């Protein structure tokens, strides 16, 4: 989990609401492997559209309280679309690696 960024050559921050535009721009720059930090809506949308090959979900050991919003509209969809997933412990926190296609 701590070595995920060890091969990163650069970091780019993009603020673009359309998934297709982001993917086009990344492809035009020659990127094949990208790390995307997204909220639940964008993440789930990209899974539904088949844009994600591998994902990492990080769950911090912290309660957000009764007013917290759900991270995903349909959480079961994420795991049902994955062909493989595996949970790992990182201190008190958890992360899950999900593979959606090979």
Buried (B, 14 or more C-beta within 10 A) or exposed (E): EEEEEEEEEEEEEEEEEEBEEBBEEBEEEEEEEEEBEBEBEBBBBBBBEEBBEEBEBEEEEEEEEEEEEEBBEEEEEBEEBBEEBEEEEEEEEBBBBBBBEE
